Amino acid sequence: MRPKLIGVTARFITENNVLKEFVNHRYLTPLHKRGFNTIMLTINNPNLETILEMCDGFLITGGADINPKYFNEENAGLSKNVSDELDELDRQVVLHAKKYKKPLLGICRGHQAINVFLGGSLYQDIGPTHDQEPRYHKVKTTKNRLLDFPEEILVNSYHHQAIKDVAPDMDIIAIHDDNTIEAIIHKTLPIFSVQWHPEINPDSRESEIIFDTFANLFN
């Protein structure tokens, strides 16, 4: 039996007028450790749908802000470095995973993308209401059908946007004391996401739970 193939969304930078797409190796290492093969999903690929069909599951990575037009708001100048191409890539991944009931994990921006493209919305900027220093804080979790977290976990925080309205088919499974929604899970499909970056500390108990749970979705 061949290893399962995970499509991982690329991000990009432009240097000297050259577009460079990449995936941070930190996202790949926990997947390779669990026996997955990976393929980078790039923007503006005319063969994207064919590649999505080849994939058994997906990881939507962190990155820049999502254009608020996708949740029916104007950009108040708070959503930075928005990219319609990047948004469209993430949107197609989310909708494909939903349609074909494929496992999908979202991290940071990926967490927000899953929520937005399934019908939710975001705070364009959480400002000083969500403490970014220190970079780690505790969040409370709730019992759910997939992730067996302890009641309280320590997570990192590297974001200035957050979920406002939760998508209709998603449930909250982790929340910060300031009511920032830190993790969500689909009511029936193998889709879940976290606001923090488990790939930064992949060997922590919380991160192992996340990546092991994702791997178990293929069993």
Phi, psi and omega in degrees: 000130181287152175298149176293145182255123181253123173278125182243125185289133177281159168237170185217157170228158176243120179233125180053042179065019177247124178279126180238120178259146185203164169232127177299131184299338181297331176288328187279323186305312179295332178286315179296323179301329182263015172089008180278150160267154182229152175222138181278128177263120188250162181283158174054034179265114182294344180258018186302315183298321177297319179293319178300321179295330179288332187281145176269338180194180189215151169233120174263121189273177175287174181162201185287178185289154175272138179298124182295351176298336181285346172237033170061041174231154171279152175286114182279014183085006183257340178272115190257147172054039181291149181220117178297325180295317179292318178299319181293322176300309181296321180299315181295323178296313180300312184292325177294314180299319179295312184298318186257008175055044179266148178301138181216127175243131176245138180235127178055253176304323179299324175299313180291322181296316178301315181296313183295312186280357169254009171111009179263189181220173182232156161280125182293332175204126181271350173051215184284356182288341180243108187297120179263353178234126358291171184285358179236140175212166181269144174230151179264139181247163176236153178299140181209177189278352184238306190262123182263067178284154164297167182296332179222134181228157178259124183230161176272169185216111182223049185217153176240358173243162182203162178294134174256289176262126181284137177305144187306326184266007182250148176243145176282132178235356175206139184212145178273163181301333179272011178077010172294129181280114189261340178202145179222160181218143178290146183297327184226333186269163180279060184231127174208165184204157178227147181282332183273183184247090180293338182290342179291322177235070190294342182263001176291158182301316183296317181292320178298322177300316182297308184287327176293319178298316178301314180298322182290343178294345182264357182278000000 
